[in-house]
Amino acid sequence: MAGRIEDYALIGDMQTAALVCRDGTVDWLCLPRFDSHAIFAGLLGTEEHGFWRLGPAHASDAPPPTAARRTYRGDSLILESEWDTPRGTVRVIDFMPPRDGAPQLIRIVEGVSGRVPMRSALRMRFSYGRVVPWVHKHEGRTVAVAGPDSVWFDAETETYGKSLTTYSDFTVAPGERIAFTISWEPSHKQPPALPEPEQSLEATEDFWREWVEHCTYHGPYREAVIRSLITLKALTYAPTGGIVAAPTTSLPEDIGGVRNWDYRYTWLRDAAITLSSLLRTGYREEARAWREWLLRAVAGDPENLQIMYGIAGERELGEAELDWLPGYENSAPVRVGNGAAHQLQLDVYGEVTEALHLAHMTGLARNDYASLLQLKLIRYLEDHWDEPDEGIWEVRGPRRHFVHSKVMAWVAVDRTIKLIESGDADGPLERWRELRDDIHRDVCEKGYDKERNTFTQSYGSKELDASLLLIPQMGFLPPDDKRVIGTIEAIQRELSTSDGFILRYPTSSGDENVDGLPGDEGAFLACSFWMADDLAMIGRVDEARKLFEKLLSLRNDLGLLAEEWDPRLQRQVGNFPQAFSHVPLIDTALRLTASGAYGG
C-alpha cells in the first residue's frame, strides 16, 4: 500500500520526477518525461504495478521500516534518508542529476555505523504497471525492455531475479558507499553510458547551490521560499520552459472519490503565476524561457487559447481511464490526459496578460511577438468577455458567468492599456478604455450582492468563491473598498473550515452543485494563502501572519505541499507537490516581509 501523500519526497532532473516514500520506496516515476508512461506506478495501485525499494532488510511478513530522519542536502533536491537499526545506522542518498544524456535515478547507500544488512527490490512495470518487461543481462548490466522503452539497471553489488523482481542483498559497513542506478534509453538505441554516481552527485549539488544563489529574497521566511522555488524549478521542463502543475496524476482531492485528475501538463494559469513568483525572486531566465514556450504554444491560433498544453506545447491531451489501476487508496478512476484542455476559461486571458505585463515591468527583454499576442488576446476578449465559461476551477457542470472570469478579463484589458500607454504597443486606446469600464461596471452590478455586501461566485448566484479574494490583489478594487472587506469577511464565514483554512467553493453542499461532480474536497491551499494576502492588505496583519504560519505547518517534513488539506482526515490530498500551492506561499511571504508582519 502506498504511503500517505505527505510521506513522499520529490526528486527530479527538470524533465521528469520521482516520488520516494519514507520507507525508501520509489512508488512513482515516468520516463523519459513528466507526461510519459510510468515505470513505477505503485502509488496508484500495488507493488504489482512497479516500485523500487532500497532500505534495511526486514522480514517478509513485516512492513518495511521507515527512515528515522530525512532531509534535503542543503538547498538542493538531493534526498538523504537515515535508518537506525539494531545493527547500526545507514543512509540512502537519492537524486536525479540534471540531464546530460540518458535520464538517471541514482541511489547511494552509505554506512554510518555498525554493519547493516540491506536489500534492493526493483520491480519495473511499463505502461503504468500494465506491461511486464523482458528483463535480461547484457554485458554484465541488467536491462528491462518493452516496446519502445528500455531501462538499464547498474548495481555495485550482485543481483538476482525472483518472482519477476530484481533483488540485491548486501551489508554496508561504516564509510562504505554502494551505488545503484537506473537509466532510460529508447529500446532501439545503444545502451546508455555507464553511470558515474559520485561525480553525478557532486555535479548535482553544484547545480542546485549555484541556482539558489540567484534568489533575491533574504527575509524571515527564506527557508520556506527557497524550498518552494526549488520545487517550482523541479516542475519546469528544461528543454522547452514549460511548467507542469504537478508531477503526478490522479492523487485524489477526496480520498476514495472520483475527483482525480492528471496534472502533468502546463496550465497557462499555473505557469503564469509561477513566472510571476520567479520574476519577483530574481529568476529571469526561467521567466524568459516560459514566455518563449507560451509564444510557441499559442502561435498561429491565439484566439483559440487553450487553458493548458503539453509540456512541449502539444494541444491534444485526450483524457482516458486506466481501469487496471485501483487508484490511490481505491480512489478511482485513474485518469491520464485531461478533458478540460478545451474548456472556455476566460480568466486565463487575464493571467497570461498579467504575466506578460510583469515581465515587461521588471525589465525582461522586449519581445515584439509577445506584445502582438497580447493585442490579439484583447481583440478576442472584446467579443467574448460577456459569455459564460467554465471558470478557474474547471467545473464540469454548466457554464456560468463567473465573477472571477470577468475580473480577469478586466485585468487583461487594463494591462494592455498600460502597455499602449507606455508607448510599447499600438491599439485603440479609447475603445479599450471604454471596454475596461464596461466590464468593471458589469461585474459590480451583476456580481455583487448588496444585501450581504459580498461579491458572488457567478451572476445571480448566492454562493461564494475563494477566487473573489483576488479582486484587490489584481487591482480591480482597492483593499479598503467596503465591498472588498465584505467579501473577505463573507468568505471567512462561509468557506472556512473548522481549522481556519479556505474551501474553493461549496461542492455537494448547496443546491447549485456548480462543479457537476459527486463528493467533497479539502481546503484548497492556494485559497488559504490568498486569504492571508487579503488580510494583510486590509490591515489585519497579525491575523495574516498567524494564518500564513499555520499554513507553513501543513508542509511535510521536507517543506512540500499537495493541492489541498483535508480537515477531517488531517492530511494532504490532491496531486503532489503542487505548483499552485507553492507559488502563493512565495507571494504571501514576500507580502508579509514587505509589511513587517512576521514574528521574531
Number of C-alpha atoms within 10 A of each C-alpha: 13 19 16 15 23 22 18 26 27 24 24 28 25 23 27 26 25 26 23 23 24 23 22 26 25 26 28 26 30 22 24 21 19 27 22 14 19 26 28 32 29 28 30 28 24 20 19 17 27 29 26 22 19 23 26 29 17 13 7 7 6 7 10 18 16 19 21 13 13 19 17 21 12 12 17 23 26 22 21 19 22 25 23 18 18 9 12 17 21 28 23 23 22 29 28 26 25 19 15 8 11 15 23 28 22 22 22 23 23 20 22 20 18 17 18 24 18 17 17 23 20 22 26 28 26 26 20 24 26 17 15 19 21 13 19 13 11 10 6 9 14 18 22 21 20 17 13 10 20 24 27 24 21 19 20 12 13 9 16 11 14 8 7 15 18 18 20 17 15 16 16 23 17 15 12 15 17 17 20 19 22 20 23 21 21 17 16 11 10 8 18 17 10 12 20 11 20 13 10 17 20 11 14 20 19 12 15 18 14 12 15 17 10 12 18 13 17 13 15 16 19 16 13 18 25 20 22 24 24 17 26 26 23 25 28 29 21 20 12 17 26 29 34 30 29 27 31 29 23 24 28 29 27 20 23 16 20 21 22 24 23 23 26 26 28 27 21 24 22 23 30 26 20 28 27 23 23 22 23 18 19 17 20 20 13 20 24 18 17 23 24 17 20 24 16 13 22 18 14 10 11 15 15 12 23 22 23 28 26 21 26 18 20 13 17 14 18 12 14 14 12 16 11 13 23 15 27 26 19 16 22 23 23 26 23 22 20 20 17 19 22 17 18 20 24 30 26 25 27 29 23 25 27 24 25 25 21 18 21 17 10 12 10 17 10 11 14 10 12 18 21 12 21 24 23 15 22 26 15 15 21 16 9 13 22 16 15 20 22 23 26 17 12 17 19 15 13 12 18 19 23 29 27 26 30 26 27 26 27 28 26 28 28 22 19 28 22 14 21 16 13 10 8 12 16 15 15 10 14 10 10 18 14 11 19 19 13 12 20 18 12 16 22 15 13 16 23 23 18 12 6 13 16 23 32 27 25 24 20 14 17 16 19 21 25 26 24 26 25 20 22 19 15 16 13 16 16 16 20 12 11 13 20 24 20 16 24 22 16 19 25 18 12 15 21 18 16 9 11 16 26 28 26 23 24 20 18 16 10 10 9 14 16 21 19 13 15 13 15 17 24 26 26 24 27 26 24 27 28 24 28 30 29 25 22 21 20 17 13 14 20 16 14 25 23 15 20 22 15 14 20 17 11 19 16 17 15 17 22 24 29 27 25 30 26 20 16 10 10 11 16 27 25 29 26 27 27 27 30 23 24 28 25 23 28 25 22 23 26 23 16 23 17 11 13 13 18 19 9 4
